[in-house]
């Protein structure tokens, strides 16, 4: 199934606004569907997913630092 332009735009908005996604699998139905527009759409989705992953990693690192500074953790 090919993505229509409205579907692409809606999905990109979803990925931009809802950062709970961590992974999106994106494969063409067959080789003839690999048009330039398809490749650009895939790159755009990968960009936003990588950005979300970096934010999640930063949040995890921050929480880990906060936990390591807690009194309970220091006295264990």
C-alpha positions, 0 to 999 in steps of 0.5 A: 500500500502506498502512502498518500500525501495526506497520510504522510503529512498526518503521520509526520505530525503524529511523530512530531507531537507524540513522543512515546514512539521509540521505533518505527519499522518502515519498509516498501511493499516492493522495490518498485515503490522505492521512489524518491518521495518514499525515500525522503519520507523514510528519512524524515520519519527516521530523523524524528524517531532518532530525535525522540530516542535522544530525548528519552536517553537524556531523560533516563540519564537525568533520572539516573543522576537524580537517583544517584544523588538521593540520600537513600542511594548514598547511604546504601 
